[in-house]
Amino acid sequence: MADDFSFEITEKLGVLSEGKGGWTVELNKVSWGGRPSKWDIRPWSPDHQKMGKGITLTDDEIASLKSLLEKIS
């Protein structure tokens, strides 16, 4: 089953922070398993071959998050 795991970063939007060893927390559009790309926030190794735990959001979810964040002053 693990052999079927695949991903492709289809759009790099930006780095939110950088940690030890060059790992960065990034906002990207990622296609998981050949499915349509979704918004994704997670830590990535410098070569983008390893990743940490993150969150993947649909277009509707990212729009809701954006609305919530705009309320923060």
ABEGO torsion letter per residue (X at the ends): XAAABBBBBABBAEBABBBBGGBBBBBBBBBBGGBBBBBBBBBBBAAGABBBBBBBBBAAAAAAAAAAAAABX
